[in-house]
Amino acid sequence: MDSITLCYHDIVDGNDMNSSGFSGAAAATYKLTEVHFRGHIEAIARTANRGSNDLNTKSKYHVRLTFDDGGASSCRIADILECYGLRGYFFIPTDYIGRSSFISVRQIVDLQRRGHIIGSHSCSHHGRMSHMPKERLMQEWARSLATLSNLIGERVTAASVPSGYYSRRVAETAALAGIRLLFTLEPTIKTEIVDGCVVAGRFVIRKRTSAEDASAIASGALLLRLQQQISWKAKKTLKATPIYKCVRNLYFDTRQKLVAS
């Protein structure tokens, strides 16, 4: 059975977008309020059999719920998932553990104890992984895996690529470091195996995504999946340029100032 994986980030209170995870207008586009997020999970749970990290929808798909960035709201997210008998994958950039607005050591251990999957989101969450030399990639994967494995007392073998900067070399070094399941941001249900590591795509959920659309994507809605794929292909071309991140941040910062004025 094919899998559909949804990529969430943080939940926040009201307009306090910097309370969990990375700060800034660009990061805020991926953050949902707690009420909004509850609506998403309720809608998704209605189409899924409960009690597994990989959910079975009434359609032909497994559904996985993943959470990037290791924000301080991770345990609140887990609380909501568990109300519906669900579990998630939490991907953590280890250099930020214990910092303000990020997850703590105690919370990581608690999430694992409660049945959620802990994975790497690199160490630094900095730079374009697809452009890093092999030595830097190995450091990002191996050091983050070692940190998390030591914390939870078992081997960590799952990871997600920060900001969607994926290349085959990213997967090759991930496999060499011991990662067996690697998530990208490619909006696809197709998977590939690179040196024993399963590489899977994800459909990104944003602040503007409705609960109905999230549930429809999880259930396999073709039109919504195609819309993300078209948008991603256009963005992927731009992401390959060195000025993409600067232009993106400038756009979101300008938009935030206009909204505030």
C-alpha positions as CSV (number, residue, x, y, z in Angstrom):
1,M,0.0,0.0,0.0
2,D,1.3,3.5,-0.9
3,S,1.9,6.1,1.7
4,I,1.0,9.8,1.9
5,T,3.0,11.8,4.3
6,L,2.0,15.2,5.6
7,C,4.6,17.7,6.8
8,Y,3.7,20.0,9.7
9,H,5.8,22.3,11.7
10,D,4.7,24.1,14.9
11,I,1.5,25.2,16.6
12,V,1.3,28.6,18.3
13,D,-1.0,30.6,20.5
14,G,-2.8,33.3,18.6
15,N,-0.4,35.6,16.8
16,D,2.7,34.7,18.8
17,M,4.5,33.1,15.9
18,N,7.9,33.0,17.5
19,S,6.8,31.0,20.6
20,S,7.8,27.7,18.9
21,G,10.4,26.8,16.4
22,F,12.3,29.2,14.2
23,S,11.4,32.9,14.2
24,G,10.6,35.2,11.3
25,A,7.9,35.7,8.7
26,A,9.0,32.9,6.4
27,A,8.9,30.3,9.2
28,A,5.5,31.7,10.3
29,T,3.9,30.5,7.1
30,Y,4.1,26.9,8.3
31,K,2.7,27.5,11.8
32,L,-0.9,26.7,12.8
33,T,-2.8,27.9,15.8
34,E,-3.7,25.1,18.2
35,V,-7.4,25.4,17.3
36,H,-6.6,25.2,13.6
37,F,-4.4,22.2,14.2
38,R,-7.0,20.4,16.2
39,G,-9.4,20.8,13.3
40,H,-6.8,19.2,11.0
41,I,-6.2,16.2,13.2
42,E,-9.9,15.7,13.8
43,A,-10.6,15.7,10.0
44,I,-7.7,13.4,9.3
45,A,-8.6,11.0,12.1
46,R,-12.1,10.6,10.7
47,T,-10.6,8.9,7.6
48,A,-8.0,6.8,9.4
49,N,-7.8,3.7,11.6
50,R,-6.1,4.7,14.8
51,G,-3.2,3.4,16.9
52,S,-0.3,3.4,14.6
53,N,2.4,5.7,13.3
54,D,1.3,4.8,9.8
55,L,-2.4,5.3,9.6
56,N,-4.7,3.4,7.3
57,T,-7.2,5.6,5.5
58,K,-10.5,4.4,4.1
59,S,-8.8,4.9,0.7
60,K,-5.8,2.9,-0.4
61,Y,-3.2,4.9,1.4
62,H,-1.2,4.8,4.6
63,V,-0.9,8.2,6.2
64,R,2.1,9.5,8.1
65,L,2.1,12.7,10.1
66,T,5.5,14.4,10.4
67,F,6.7,17.5,12.3
68,D,9.8,19.4,11.4
69,D,12.0,21.8,13.4
70,G,11.7,20.5,16.9
71,G,9.8,23.4,18.3
72,A,8.7,23.9,21.9
73,S,5.1,23.0,20.9
74,S,6.1,19.4,20.1
75,C,4.6,17.9,23.2
76,R,1.4,19.9,22.8
77,I,1.2,18.5,19.3
78,A,1.7,15.0,20.7
79,D,-1.1,15.6,23.3
80,I,-3.5,16.4,20.5
81,L,-2.5,13.5,18.3
82,E,-3.0,11.1,21.3
83,C,-6.5,12.4,21.8
84,Y,-7.3,10.7,18.5
85,G,-5.1,7.6,19.1
86,L,-2.5,8.9,16.7
87,R,1.3,9.1,16.8
88,G,3.8,11.2,14.8
89,Y,7.3,11.6,13.6
90,F,9.2,14.4,15.2
91,F,12.4,15.6,13.4
92,I,14.8,17.6,15.5
93,P,17.7,19.9,14.6
94,T,20.0,18.9,17.5
95,D,22.0,22.1,17.8
96,Y,18.8,23.8,19.0
97,I,17.8,21.4,21.7
98,G,17.0,23.3,25.0
99,R,17.1,26.7,23.4
100,S,14.2,29.2,23.8
101,S,11.2,28.1,21.6
102,F,12.7,24.7,21.0
103,I,12.2,21.2,22.5
104,S,14.1,20.2,25.6
105,V,15.9,16.9,26.4
106,R,13.2,15.9,28.8
107,Q,10.5,16.4,26.2
108,I,12.4,14.4,23.6
109,V,12.6,11.5,26.0
110,D,8.9,11.9,26.9
111,L,7.9,11.8,23.2
112,Q,9.8,8.6,22.6
113,R,8.3,7.0,25.7
114,R,4.8,7.8,24.5
115,G,5.3,6.0,21.2
116,H,6.2,8.8,18.9
117,I,9.2,8.5,16.5
118,I,12.2,10.7,17.0
119,G,14.3,11.6,14.0
120,S,17.1,13.9,12.8
121,H,16.5,17.2,11.1
122,S,20.3,17.7,10.8
123,C,22.4,19.4,13.4
124,S,22.5,23.0,12.3
125,H,19.4,23.4,10.0
126,H,21.7,25.8,8.2
127,G,22.6,26.1,4.6
128,R,21.6,24.1,1.6
129,M,22.3,20.5,2.2
130,S,22.2,19.7,-1.5
131,H,25.3,21.9,-2.0
132,M,27.3,20.8,1.1
133,P,30.5,18.8,0.6
134,K,30.3,15.1,1.7
135,E,32.3,15.7,4.9
136,R,29.8,18.4,6.1
137,L,26.9,16.2,5.2
138,M,28.3,13.3,7.2
139,Q,28.8,15.6,10.1
140,E,25.2,16.9,10.0
141,W,23.7,13.4,9.9
142,A,26.1,11.4,12.1
143,R,26.4,14.0,14.9
144,S,22.6,14.6,15.1
145,L,21.9,10.8,15.0
146,A,24.4,10.2,17.8
147,T,22.9,13.0,20.0
148,L,19.4,11.7,19.6
149,S,20.3,8.0,20.0
150,N,22.1,8.8,23.2
151,L,19.1,10.7,24.6
152,I,16.5,8.1,23.9
153,G,18.6,5.0,24.5
154,E,18.0,3.4,21.1
155,R,19.2,3.8,17.6
156,V,17.6,6.7,15.6
157,T,17.2,5.7,11.9
158,A,14.7,8.3,10.5
159,A,15.4,11.8,9.3
160,S,14.0,14.7,7.2
161,V,15.9,17.1,5.0
162,P,15.7,20.8,6.2
163,S,14.1,23.3,3.8
164,G,13.8,20.8,1.0
165,Y,17.4,21.0,-0.2
166,Y,17.6,17.4,-1.3
167,S,20.0,15.7,-3.7
168,R,21.0,12.1,-4.2
169,R,24.3,12.8,-2.3
170,V,22.2,13.9,0.7
171,A,20.6,10.5,0.7
172,E,23.8,8.6,0.1
173,T,25.5,10.3,3.1
174,A,22.3,9.7,5.2
175,A,22.4,6.0,4.3
176,L,26.1,5.9,5.2
177,A,25.3,7.5,8.6
178,G,22.7,4.9,9.4
179,I,19.5,6.5,8.3
180,R,17.0,4.0,6.8
181,L,14.0,6.4,6.2
182,L,14.6,9.9,4.8
183,F,11.8,12.4,4.1
184,T,12.2,15.2,1.6
185,L,9.7,17.9,0.7
186,E,9.0,16.6,-2.8
187,P,5.1,16.3,-2.9
188,T,4.9,12.7,-4.1
189,I,3.8,9.3,-3.0
190,K,6.6,7.7,-4.9
191,T,9.7,6.4,-3.0
192,E,13.2,5.4,-4.0
193,I,15.8,3.4,-2.3
194,V,19.3,4.8,-2.1
195,D,22.0,2.5,-0.7
196,G,19.4,0.9,1.6
197,C,17.7,4.1,2.7
198,V,14.1,4.6,1.7
199,V,13.6,8.2,0.4
200,A,10.0,9.4,0.7
201,G,8.3,12.7,-0.3
202,R,5.8,14.8,1.8
203,F,3.0,17.2,1.2
204,V,3.6,20.4,3.1
205,I,0.9,21.9,5.3
206,R,0.9,25.7,5.7
207,K,-0.9,28.2,7.9
208,R,-3.4,28.8,5.1
209,T,-4.2,25.1,4.5
210,S,-7.7,24.2,5.6
211,A,-8.6,21.2,7.6
212,E,-10.7,19.9,4.7
213,D,-7.8,20.2,2.3
214,A,-5.4,18.5,4.7
215,S,-7.8,15.6,5.1
216,A,-8.4,15.4,1.4
217,I,-4.7,15.2,0.7
218,A,-4.4,12.5,3.3
219,S,-7.2,10.6,1.6
220,G,-5.4,10.8,-1.7
221,A,-7.2,13.8,-3.5
222,L,-5.4,13.9,-6.8
223,L,-6.1,17.6,-7.7
224,L,-4.6,18.9,-4.5
225,R,-1.6,16.7,-4.8
226,L,-1.0,17.9,-8.4
227,Q,-1.3,21.5,-7.3
228,Q,1.5,21.0,-4.8
229,Q,3.6,19.2,-7.4
230,I,3.3,22.0,-9.9
231,S,4.1,24.6,-7.3
232,W,7.1,22.6,-6.0
233,K,8.6,22.1,-9.5
234,A,8.5,25.9,-10.1
235,K,10.0,26.6,-6.7
236,K,12.6,23.8,-7.1
237,T,14.1,25.7,-10.1
238,L,14.4,28.9,-8.0
239,K,15.8,27.1,-5.0
240,A,18.8,26.0,-7.1
241,T,19.9,29.7,-7.3
242,P,22.1,31.1,-4.6
243,I,20.0,34.2,-4.1
244,Y,16.7,32.3,-3.5
245,K,16.9,32.3,0.3
246,C,17.7,36.1,0.5
247,V,14.9,37.0,-1.9
248,R,12.5,34.8,0.0
249,N,13.3,36.2,3.4
250,L,13.1,39.8,2.0
251,Y,9.7,39.0,0.6
252,F,8.3,37.7,3.8
253,D,9.9,40.4,5.9
254,T,8.4,43.1,3.7
255,R,5.0,41.4,3.7
256,Q,5.1,41.2,7.5
257,K,5.9,44.9,7.8
258,L,3.0,45.8,5.5
259,V,0.6,43.7,7.5
260,A,1.8,45.3,10.8
261,S,1.5,48.9,9.4
